[in-house]
Amino acid sequence: MTSTENKMKKPGMLRAIFIINALLVITGFTFYFVFSARTNAGIETLGIPPSTLLTMAIIYLGMFVAIVISILKKMIWGMRIALLTTIVTSIVIILAPIGIGLAAISLGLSFGKPVVAYFGSK
């Protein structure tokens, strides 16, 4: 057998985790740009300063990078810690229901058998 036959393909659940968290990063920066434009136009934005949304988007980006590194190094606990950190920061900083929901879905998917099997294969 060649080394490519020994490698396990990434399961669909793991791909879903990747896509969900990429969407979370895109959503974070989109909210920042929309709120920033509305604030500059003088429109009320629920009292949330755009700088707070930018901070959240940067945190989401950092956690996404941590998830990618964890997937590449096959460290399931690193990915789960990054997802838990995303949930905690989404609660603490601005109570972002989208961030909480997407990170919770990703965390739930990380306990699926195909994902655990992928991280178990070296």
N, C-alpha and C positions, 0 to 999 in steps of 0.2 A: 504494500500500500504506500502511496505517496503521502506527503505531509498535507496536501490539500484534501485528501479523502478523510484524514483524521480530524480535520477541523470541523467543528460543529457550526452550522449556519445559525445566524441570529434569529431567534424565534419572533413571531409576529407580535407577541406581547411586549418584547423588548423594543421593537421598532415603534410600537405605539407609545411607549414611555418617552422615547426620543422625540417623536413628532409632537406629542402633547406639550413637552417642555420647551420645544422650539417655538410652538405657538404661544406659550406663556411669555416668552421673551419678546416676541413680536407684539403681543397684546400690551405688554408693559410699556414699550416705547411708543406704541400708537396712542395709548391713553395720555402719555406725557405730551406728545406733539399736539393732540387735540385740546387738552386742558391748557397748554401753553398758548396756543393760538386764541382760545376763548378768553383767557385772562388778559392777553395783550389787546383784545378787542373790547375789553370792559364788560364781558358777559360773566355773570356769577357762576362759579364752578364748585358749588357745594362746600366751599371753605377749605378745599384741599389745595395747598400750594403746588405748582408744577414741580418744584424742586424735590418734594416728597415722592412724587411719581417717578421722577428721574432716578432717585435713590433706589426705589423698589425695582425699576427696570434694570439697573446695574446689578443689584443683588440677584435678580432672576438670571441675568446673563452669567454671573459668577457661578451660580449653582448649576446652570446648564453645562458650563465648562467642567465643573466637578463631576457631573453625571457622565459626560462623554469620557473623561479620563478614567472613571471607575469602570465603565463598560469596556474600554480598551484594555485595561489591566485586569479585568475580571474580578473586581472587588465589589461584591454585592452590598457589603455593609457600608462602603463609601458612598454608593449610590443612594442607599436608604437614608443615611445621615444627611446627604444633600437634600433629599426630598423632605425630610423632617424639618430641616433648617428653613426650607422654602415655606412650609406650612407655618412655622413659628413666626418668621418675619412677616408673613402675610397677615397674621393675627395682630402682632405687636405694633407694627408701624402704622398701617392705615386700615386694618380690618378689610382686606381685599377678598371678597367672596370668590371671585374668579380664580385667584391664585390659590386660595385654600382648596377649592374644589378640584382644580386640575392636579395639584400636587397630591391630594388625597387619592385621586383615581390612579395616578402613577405609582404611588406607594402601594396601593392595593394590588396593582398589576405585578409589582416586583415580588410578590409572594406566590405567583403562579408557578406551577410545576415546570413548564418549559423554560421559564426565566431562571429558576433555581438550578435546573439541570444544565443550562448554558454556563452559568457561573461556576458550577461544580466541575465542568470539563476544563482541562488545562491543555 
